[in-house]
Amino acid sequence: MSKKNHSFHLVDYSPWPLTGALSTMILVSGSVKWFHFNDNSLFLLGFTIILMIMFQWWRDIIRESTFQGLHTISVTNGMQWGMILFITSEVFFFISFFWAFFHSSLSPSIEIGGNWPPKGISTFNPFHIPLLNTIILISSGATITWAHHSLMNSNKKETIISLMFTVMLGILFSLLQAYEYLEAPFTMADSIYGSTFFMATGFHGIHVLIGSMFLLVNLIRLMNNHFSINHHFGFEASAWYWHFVDVVWLFLYISIYWWGGN
């Protein structure tokens, strides 16, 4: 730091972007092999490698930000804008699924009987598990806000408790969604309804899993005193991401489960 005449962080060479991309390719190839040949060995290999890379990549970033002091105010501002732009791209990602759903539901074609939902599709009751999951995610939004306020007030105990509640609510949501998928009366192959339903809710479910992992890492960091009032962007980014996941679910629930299922 003493030899630099600027406040930015010029990152060192890292093997994780390349190896992460390769492991993702293995994971996707393994998924195809699993679907077509009922062999999940390659999928599990790719998943294991991704977990190992995530652990080591997070380790390096935590070391740079917390112990080496490389995340200055200028760097943090840049990361905040990066997170904002990333969430914006995610918004448009989900808009594509909503576009496909409303394109098919507002003017159902003759191939699906001119009805929405299509003939032969038994939809979920929006007031059973979907409503429970909605309550769970809204509650998790409240607990993550509680954690943020507690952190800004230097109340470590309350921050840990509220963040633990948020992680547990996220895991509970994923378990209930997995149960819902197992009991689903239709599949992704059942017309455009099955395709749009499982693509939209499935990708949201993946985002919940990623967000829960994001929050769990921050919980571990919080227990190790990595955050303060002035240094907590990792936590802040996870809170933004979680609120985004909550809002997307509200649109999914209203559009697909409630309006689109009746």
Salt bridges, closest charged atoms under 4 A:
ASP39 OD2 - LYS33 NZ 3.28
ASP60 OD1 - ARG59 NH2 2.92
ASP60 OD1 - ARG63 NH1 3.26
GLU90 OE1 - HIS207 NE2 2.22
